[in-house]
């Protein structure tokens, strides 16, 4: 008789209180990656308390949540995350699937205390953005524009659903060093 066993990685995930995922570099992951699919991974980690997602792309290649205002956000209410307290999404952008992930976490992580959405990857690479002169490092115009789109997505889809018990931190480009003509 064959007895099903869980893969060793499954055992690790079931016992992990900290999970950090890094999706970085051009070609390192599909530009069509569905960030919302991470919901099922979070569900596989029942004792997870801290989740960090690092995303770095030169250009956002996903469909923006701002593109079609009639488009509805997907939901997975059957997935509840009772222990997640802290979530950081470094490299947050206006990709529809990333906004869906953030909304899902806010609506289904019942112990959530803090959600940090970093539109410029400052938490992950602060040394690359601030020089000894006190000025920020170079960030391409397209990334600044995407950060602004991400901020608009936060205002439109996320701010209104943040529970009163959750602290929302949103990091944006420095207005002095990264001002763009409108």
Beta strands, then each sheet from edge to edge (+ up, - down):
strand 1: 18-24
strand 2: 50-56
strand 3: 86-90
strand 4: 114-118
strand 5: 167-171
sheet 1: 1+ 2+ 3+ 4+ 5+
end
